[in-house]
Amino acid sequence: MAKTKALFAGVFIFTVFCLPFGASAQEVFRHSDGTLTIRFEDGTEREVVPSDSILFSSAFEEITVLEKQKQPIGEPMPVYVPEDYYASLQVRMKENRLRDLRIQLEELRNKKDKLGEELEFARENPGRIRADDRVELSNRFFSASEDIDKTKEKIADGEKDLAALKRHWHKNVLAALPLPRLIPVPDNYDMGIARLADLPDDKPKKEEEPVVWKAPEDIPMPIIPHPSTVEIKDRYYHPPSFCKLEKAAKLEDGKVLVRTVKEELFFFLPEEMRIHRRGRPMLSCKINTERTDRGLFLRFHITLHIPAARRSFGGLSKYTPIRIELLNGEVVNLYNIEANTGTFDDETNSVRFEALAPLSVSNAESLRKNDTNKIRLGWTGGHEDYVIYNIGLIRDQLECLDRYLIKN
């Protein structure tokens, strides 16, 4: 037992005191983060453990400090992208956009067909569908129609742009192809044929006679009238008249009724309803003149495009005043002789009113000489002023009737 202990003690003393002197080929390095590594003779490295300071004490006498080396930041290497790549990318993007627009157009058409069926059902069954719902259906139907037109325009513009992009892309692709080049031909190369330009011209040249133009004598000169004999009228105040008669027939009592074609006199749309109505008028009025055995009359055809507003307008009672203001400041006062509460039109989803106003001799003379500016209609719910846009319509229709009666 004593011999064994003595043997172990000798081995320990040899390991502690003799091995460090024989292991002098190791190197210890300190990194920038403070860690230590040891390198052995065979070139292998590892991190330092606590026992290394005893086993390789000579290597720890001189520790090599490693400084952190900064890597130079250089410019990134440019990536070559062919020019036709961008062109082909734009072509694909444009094709995808056109495909989406065509899908959107098909969806809008289906939506319009569905709204059309619902609107037709609402018009055929006015008692089952409320007036506000019918108006909303009509607005949605017209909105879908406008969206379809806009989508068609976008598709047409996109197809033009796509064709231009494809032409540009094909041009770039052809320019990049390795096409064979033509062999340059020197100027002094003998083509083996005679040049026609070098051949002598034996034919005598014919002298060209100069062409002298002479005015024809058999065409008579136009006769231009003197400016003093020409009556020049302002086209704004005197537009070309289009005299059209709607009806000229004999009545039962033998008298003749002459009536002009009804034309648009004015339309009305409040400022606060322009966005909701999308520019469509709330109220419009057409007018025509009539000549009967009783005298001369103005007939007003008023259309209310919002049936729900019939409650606030009411109707046109008998002897309700109609006030027409002329451009010269004169006022013509008329009155309605036929009461009318309005008639609902299922096809157009609107309410129609009619008013008949007789014209006296003085009123007719004033309307023949002047243009109209404003008109005031007296509804049962109150009067309202409207601006007349076709200012010369009443004057033209009265002149049309006068010419017809004088001729016949």
C-alpha positions as CSV (number, residue, x, y, z in Angstrom):
1,M,0.0,0.0,0.0
2,A,2.8,2.4,0.8
3,K,4.5,1.6,-2.5
4,T,1.4,2.4,-4.4
5,K,1.0,5.8,-2.7
6,A,4.6,6.6,-3.4
7,L,4.2,5.7,-7.1
8,F,1.1,8.0,-7.5
9,A,3.0,10.8,-5.8
10,G,5.9,10.5,-8.2
11,V,3.6,10.6,-11.2
12,F,1.9,13.7,-10.0
13,I,5.2,15.5,-9.3
14,F,6.4,14.6,-12.8
15,T,3.2,15.8,-14.4
16,V,3.2,19.1,-12.6
17,F,6.9,20.0,-12.8
18,C,8.2,18.2,-15.9
19,L,5.5,18.5,-18.5
20,P,5.3,22.3,-18.7
21,F,9.0,22.4,-19.5
22,G,8.6,20.0,-22.4
23,A,5.4,21.6,-23.8
24,S,6.8,24.9,-25.0
25,A,5.4,24.8,-28.6
26,Q,1.9,26.1,-27.7
27,E,0.7,29.7,-28.3
28,V,-2.1,31.5,-26.5
29,F,-4.1,34.3,-28.3
30,R,-6.4,36.9,-26.8
31,H,-9.2,38.0,-29.1
32,S,-11.0,41.4,-29.2
33,D,-13.9,40.1,-27.2
34,G,-11.6,38.9,-24.4
35,T,-11.7,35.1,-25.1
36,L,-8.5,33.1,-25.1
37,T,-7.6,30.3,-27.5
38,I,-4.6,28.0,-27.5
39,R,-2.8,26.7,-30.6
40,F,-1.0,23.4,-30.6
41,E,1.9,22.1,-32.7
42,D,-0.3,20.4,-35.2
43,G,-2.1,23.7,-35.9
44,T,-5.3,22.9,-34.1
45,E,-6.9,25.5,-31.8
46,R,-9.4,25.5,-29.0
47,E,-10.6,27.7,-26.2
48,V,-8.5,27.8,-23.0
49,V,-9.7,25.8,-20.0
50,P,-8.5,26.4,-16.4
51,S,-6.1,23.5,-16.4
52,D,-4.2,24.9,-19.4
53,S,-2.7,27.6,-17.2
54,I,-0.9,24.8,-15.2
55,L,-0.2,22.3,-18.0
56,F,1.0,25.0,-20.5
57,S,2.2,27.7,-18.1
58,S,5.1,28.7,-20.4
59,A,2.6,29.6,-23.2
60,F,0.7,32.0,-20.9
61,E,3.8,34.0,-20.3
62,E,3.5,35.8,-23.6
63,I,-0.1,36.1,-24.8
64,T,-0.5,37.4,-28.3
65,V,-3.3,40.0,-28.6
66,L,-5.3,39.8,-31.9
67,E,-6.8,43.2,-33.0
68,K,-10.1,43.2,-34.9
69,Q,-9.6,43.9,-38.6
70,K,-12.1,46.1,-40.3
71,Q,-13.3,44.7,-43.6
72,P,-13.3,47.4,-46.3
73,I,-16.8,48.2,-47.5
74,G,-16.7,48.3,-51.2
75,E,-19.4,49.3,-53.7
76,P,-21.7,46.4,-54.6
77,M,-21.1,44.7,-57.8
78,P,-23.6,46.0,-60.4
79,V,-26.0,43.4,-61.5
80,Y,-26.6,43.3,-65.2
81,V,-30.2,43.2,-66.2
82,P,-31.1,43.0,-69.9
83,E,-33.0,45.9,-71.2
84,D,-35.8,43.8,-72.7
85,Y,-36.5,42.3,-69.2
86,Y,-38.2,45.6,-68.1
87,A,-40.1,45.7,-71.4
88,S,-41.4,42.2,-71.0
89,L,-42.3,42.9,-67.4
90,Q,-44.3,45.9,-68.4
91,V,-46.1,43.7,-71.0
92,R,-47.0,41.1,-68.4
93,M,-48.3,43.8,-66.0
94,K,-50.4,45.4,-68.8
95,E,-51.8,42.0,-69.8
96,N,-52.7,41.2,-66.2
97,R,-54.4,44.6,-65.9
98,L,-56.4,44.0,-69.0
99,R,-57.5,40.5,-67.8
100,D,-58.7,42.1,-64.5
101,L,-60.6,44.8,-66.4
102,R,-62.3,42.2,-68.6
103,I,-63.4,40.2,-65.5
104,Q,-64.6,43.4,-64.0
105,L,-66.6,44.2,-67.1
106,E,-68.3,40.8,-67.1
107,E,-69.2,41.3,-63.5
108,L,-70.7,44.7,-64.2
109,R,-72.7,43.3,-67.1
110,N,-74.2,40.6,-64.9
111,K,-74.9,43.2,-62.2
112,K,-76.7,45.5,-64.8
113,D,-78.8,42.6,-66.1
114,K,-79.9,41.7,-62.6
115,L,-80.7,45.3,-61.8
116,G,-82.6,45.6,-65.0
117,E,-84.8,42.6,-64.1
118,E,-85.4,44.1,-60.6
119,L,-86.3,47.5,-62.1
120,E,-88.6,46.0,-64.7
121,F,-90.4,44.1,-61.9
122,A,-90.7,47.2,-59.8
123,R,-92.2,49.1,-62.8
124,E,-94.7,46.4,-63.5
125,N,-95.7,46.2,-59.8
126,P,-95.8,49.8,-58.5
127,G,-98.0,48.8,-55.6
128,R,-95.6,46.3,-54.2
129,I,-92.4,48.4,-54.5
130,R,-92.1,51.7,-52.8
131,A,-91.3,54.8,-54.9
132,D,-88.0,55.4,-53.1
133,D,-86.9,51.9,-53.8
134,R,-87.7,52.3,-57.4
135,V,-85.7,55.5,-57.6
136,E,-82.8,53.8,-55.9
137,L,-83.0,50.9,-58.3
138,S,-83.0,53.3,-61.2
139,N,-80.0,55.2,-59.9
140,R,-78.1,51.9,-59.4
141,F,-79.0,50.8,-62.9
142,F,-77.7,54.0,-64.5
143,S,-74.6,53.9,-62.3
144,A,-73.8,50.3,-63.5
145,S,-74.2,51.5,-67.1
146,E,-71.8,54.4,-66.6
147,D,-69.3,52.0,-64.9
148,I,-69.5,49.7,-67.9
149,D,-68.8,52.5,-70.3
150,K,-65.8,53.6,-68.3
151,T,-64.4,50.1,-68.1
152,K,-64.8,49.7,-71.9
153,E,-62.8,52.9,-72.4
154,K,-60.1,51.7,-70.0
155,I,-59.9,48.4,-71.9
156,A,-59.6,50.2,-75.2
157,D,-56.8,52.4,-73.9
158,G,-55.0,49.5,-72.3
159,E,-55.1,47.5,-75.6
160,K,-53.5,50.5,-77.4
161,D,-50.8,50.8,-74.7
162,L,-50.2,47.0,-74.8
163,A,-49.7,47.0,-78.6
164,A,-47.2,49.9,-78.3
165,L,-45.3,48.0,-75.5
166,K,-45.2,44.8,-77.6
167,R,-43.8,46.7,-80.6
168,H,-41.1,48.3,-78.5
169,W,-40.3,44.9,-76.9
170,H,-40.0,43.1,-80.2
171,K,-37.8,45.8,-81.5
172,N,-35.4,45.4,-78.6
173,V,-35.4,41.6,-79.0
174,L,-34.6,41.9,-82.7
175,A,-31.8,44.3,-82.0
176,A,-30.3,41.8,-79.5
177,L,-30.4,38.9,-82.0
178,P,-27.0,37.9,-83.6
179,L,-28.1,38.6,-87.1
180,P,-25.4,38.2,-89.9
181,R,-23.9,41.5,-91.0
182,L,-23.6,42.5,-94.6
183,I,-20.1,42.4,-96.1
184,P,-19.0,45.9,-96.9
185,V,-18.4,46.4,-100.6
186,P,-15.6,48.8,-101.6
187,D,-16.3,51.7,-104.0
188,N,-14.0,50.4,-106.7
189,Y,-15.4,46.9,-106.8
190,D,-16.4,45.7,-110.3
191,M,-19.9,44.4,-110.2
192,G,-19.6,43.0,-113.7
193,I,-22.3,45.1,-115.3
194,A,-22.1,48.5,-117.1
195,R,-23.4,51.5,-115.3
196,L,-26.3,53.0,-117.1
197,A,-25.4,56.4,-115.9
198,D,-22.0,56.2,-117.8
199,L,-23.6,55.2,-121.1
200,P,-23.7,57.9,-123.8
201,D,-27.1,59.3,-124.6
202,D,-27.4,59.6,-128.4
203,K,-31.0,60.7,-128.4
204,P,-31.4,64.5,-128.9
205,K,-33.0,66.2,-126.0
206,K,-36.4,67.8,-126.6
207,E,-36.8,71.3,-125.4
208,E,-39.7,71.7,-123.0
209,E,-41.9,74.6,-123.7
210,P,-43.0,76.6,-120.7
211,V,-46.7,76.2,-119.8
212,V,-48.6,79.4,-119.8
213,W,-51.9,79.3,-117.9
214,K,-54.9,81.2,-119.3
215,A,-58.1,81.9,-117.6
216,P,-61.2,80.3,-119.2
217,E,-63.4,82.7,-121.0
218,D,-66.6,80.7,-121.0
219,I,-67.2,80.8,-117.2
220,P,-69.3,83.8,-116.1
221,M,-68.0,85.8,-113.1
222,P,-70.3,85.6,-110.0
223,I,-72.3,88.6,-109.2
224,I,-71.5,89.8,-105.7
225,P,-74.2,92.0,-104.1
226,H,-73.3,95.3,-102.5
227,P,-72.9,95.2,-98.7
228,S,-75.6,97.8,-98.3
229,T,-78.2,95.5,-99.8
230,V,-77.4,92.6,-97.5
231,E,-79.2,92.3,-94.2
232,I,-76.8,90.8,-91.7
233,K,-78.5,89.3,-88.6
234,D,-76.9,88.2,-85.4
235,R,-77.1,84.4,-85.3
236,Y,-77.5,84.4,-81.5
237,Y,-80.6,86.6,-81.5
238,H,-81.8,85.4,-84.8
239,P,-81.0,81.6,-85.1
240,P,-82.3,79.6,-88.1
241,S,-85.9,78.7,-87.6
242,F,-87.1,75.1,-87.7
243,C,-90.8,75.4,-88.1
244,K,-92.3,72.0,-87.4
245,L,-96.0,71.4,-86.9
246,E,-97.2,68.5,-84.9
247,K,-100.8,68.5,-85.9
248,A,-102.9,70.3,-88.4
249,A,-106.4,68.8,-88.6
250,K,-110.0,69.8,-88.7
251,L,-112.1,69.5,-85.6
252,E,-115.7,68.3,-85.4
253,D,-117.0,71.9,-85.6
254,G,-115.0,72.6,-88.7
255,K,-112.4,74.8,-87.1
256,V,-108.7,74.2,-87.7
257,L,-106.2,73.3,-84.9
258,V,-102.6,74.1,-85.5
259,R,-100.0,73.0,-83.0
260,T,-96.2,73.2,-83.0
261,V,-93.9,70.4,-81.9
262,K,-93.1,70.5,-78.2
263,E,-89.5,71.4,-77.4
264,E,-87.5,71.8,-74.2
265,L,-87.9,75.1,-72.5
266,F,-86.0,74.6,-69.2
267,F,-84.9,72.0,-66.7
268,F,-84.4,72.4,-63.0
269,L,-81.9,70.7,-60.6
270,P,-81.2,72.1,-57.1
271,E,-77.6,72.6,-56.1
272,E,-77.7,70.2,-53.2
273,M,-79.0,67.3,-55.4
274,R,-76.5,67.5,-58.2
275,I,-74.2,64.8,-56.7
276,H,-77.2,62.5,-55.8
277,R,-78.9,62.9,-59.2
278,R,-75.6,62.7,-61.2
279,G,-76.5,65.7,-63.2
280,R,-80.0,64.4,-64.2
281,P,-82.7,67.0,-63.8
282,M,-85.3,66.9,-61.1
283,L,-87.9,68.8,-63.2
284,S,-88.1,69.5,-66.9
285,C,-90.6,71.5,-69.0
286,K,-91.4,71.4,-72.7
287,I,-93.7,73.8,-74.4
288,N,-95.7,74.2,-77.6
289,T,-98.1,76.8,-79.1
290,E,-101.6,76.1,-80.3
291,R,-104.0,78.0,-82.4
292,T,-107.7,77.1,-82.2
293,D,-111.0,78.8,-82.8
294,R,-110.8,80.2,-79.3
295,G,-107.5,81.9,-79.8
296,L,-103.8,81.4,-79.2
297,F,-102.5,79.2,-76.3
298,L,-99.3,78.1,-74.7
299,R,-99.3,74.5,-73.4
300,F,-96.7,73.5,-70.8
301,H,-95.6,69.8,-70.5
302,I,-93.9,69.5,-67.1
303,T,-92.2,66.3,-66.0
304,L,-91.3,65.6,-62.4
305,H,-88.5,62.9,-62.5
306,I,-88.7,62.2,-58.7
307,P,-92.2,60.9,-57.9
308,A,-91.7,61.2,-54.2
309,A,-91.4,65.0,-54.6
310,R,-95.0,65.1,-55.8
311,R,-96.2,65.7,-52.2
312,S,-94.2,68.9,-51.8
313,F,-95.1,70.2,-55.3
314,G,-98.7,69.3,-55.2
315,G,-100.4,70.1,-58.5
316,L,-101.5,72.9,-60.9
317,S,-104.8,74.3,-59.9
318,K,-107.2,76.2,-62.1
319,Y,-106.4,79.9,-62.6
320,T,-103.0,79.5,-61.0
321,P,-100.6,82.3,-62.2
322,I,-97.8,81.8,-64.6
323,R,-95.3,84.7,-64.7
324,I,-92.8,85.1,-67.6
325,E,-90.0,87.6,-67.3
326,L,-88.5,88.8,-70.5
327,L,-84.9,89.9,-71.1
328,N,-85.8,93.5,-71.5
329,G,-87.3,93.5,-68.0
330,E,-90.9,93.3,-69.1
331,V,-93.2,90.8,-67.3
332,V,-96.0,88.8,-69.0
333,N,-98.6,87.5,-66.6
334,L,-100.6,84.4,-67.7
335,Y,-102.9,81.9,-65.9
336,N,-103.7,78.3,-66.2
337,I,-107.2,77.3,-67.3
338,E,-107.0,73.6,-66.8
339,A,-106.4,72.0,-63.4
340,N,-104.0,69.1,-63.3
341,T,-102.9,66.9,-60.4
342,G,-100.4,64.9,-62.3
343,T,-100.3,61.5,-64.0
344,F,-97.8,58.8,-63.0
345,D,-95.8,57.2,-65.9
346,D,-94.8,53.6,-65.2
347,E,-92.3,53.4,-68.1
348,T,-90.2,56.4,-67.1
349,N,-91.0,56.4,-63.3
350,S,-92.1,60.0,-63.4
351,V,-95.1,62.3,-62.9
352,R,-96.4,64.4,-65.8
353,F,-98.3,67.7,-65.5
354,E,-99.9,69.9,-68.2
355,A,-100.9,73.5,-68.1
356,L,-102.7,75.5,-70.7
357,A,-102.4,79.3,-70.8
358,P,-104.3,81.6,-73.2
359,L,-102.4,84.5,-74.8
360,S,-103.9,87.9,-75.3
361,V,-103.0,90.1,-78.2
362,S,-100.6,92.3,-76.1
363,N,-99.0,89.3,-74.5
364,A,-98.4,87.5,-77.8
365,E,-96.9,90.7,-79.3
366,S,-94.5,91.0,-76.3
367,L,-93.4,87.4,-76.6
368,R,-92.9,87.8,-80.4
369,K,-90.5,90.7,-80.0
370,N,-88.5,89.6,-77.0
371,D,-86.7,86.6,-75.6
372,T,-87.7,85.0,-72.3
373,N,-85.5,85.0,-69.2
374,K,-87.3,83.4,-66.2
375,I,-90.7,81.8,-65.5
376,R,-92.6,81.4,-62.3
377,L,-95.1,78.5,-61.8
378,G,-97.6,78.5,-59.1
379,W,-98.0,75.1,-57.6
380,T,-100.5,74.2,-54.9
381,G,-97.5,73.8,-52.5
382,G,-96.1,77.2,-53.4
383,H,-94.6,79.1,-56.4
384,E,-91.1,78.6,-57.7
385,D,-88.9,80.4,-60.2
386,Y,-87.0,78.6,-63.0
387,V,-84.3,79.9,-65.4
388,I,-85.2,79.5,-69.1
389,Y,-82.3,78.2,-71.2
390,N,-84.0,78.1,-74.6
391,I,-84.7,81.8,-74.5
392,G,-86.0,82.2,-78.1
393,L,-88.3,79.1,-78.2
394,I,-91.6,80.9,-77.6
395,R,-90.8,83.6,-80.1
396,D,-89.8,81.1,-82.8
397,Q,-92.9,79.0,-82.2
398,L,-95.2,82.0,-82.5
399,E,-93.5,83.0,-85.8
400,C,-93.9,79.5,-87.0
401,L,-97.6,79.6,-86.4
402,D,-97.9,83.0,-88.1
403,R,-96.1,81.8,-91.2
404,Y,-98.3,78.7,-91.5
405,L,-101.6,80.7,-91.0
406,I,-100.5,83.3,-93.6
407,K,-99.6,80.7,-96.1
408,N,-102.8,78.6,-95.6
